[in-house]
Amino acid sequence: MRALHDALNRRIAYKEMSPEELRVLSGAPVSVVDVLLAAWSASVGQPAYITTSVAGLIGRAPRTFRRWATDHGTAFTNYAPDS
């Protein structure tokens, strides 16, 4: 989130969803959501698995998320979420 805060030069508020909210709002089958939640839970505190797949596909080093956020920050400046 810090990369987006910095790219937009403003604070972004977010609220973590409960597992039940995700099950209801995602529209995905409950079993799929439960598998994803279990996988995400198991990865907490673990180092990210990093590969060279993206670089191999695009023929160059991929951008960092921070670079992407900076490059695309204007795409978020006129966004107004549904009320």
CORQUIGI-V572223 format. One record per backbone hydrogen bond with DSSP energy under -1.0 kcal/mol. CO is the residue of the C=O (numbers start at 1). NH is the residue of the N-H. Records with the same first field share a line. If there is no record, write none. Layout:
CO->NH / NH
This chain:
1->5
2->6
3->7
4->8
5->9 / 10
18->22
19->23
20->24
21->25
22->26
29->33
30->34
31->35
32->36
33->37
34->38
35->39
36->40
37->41
38->42
39->43
43->46
52->56
53->57
54->58
55->59
64->68
65->69
66->70
67->71
68->72
72->75
73->76
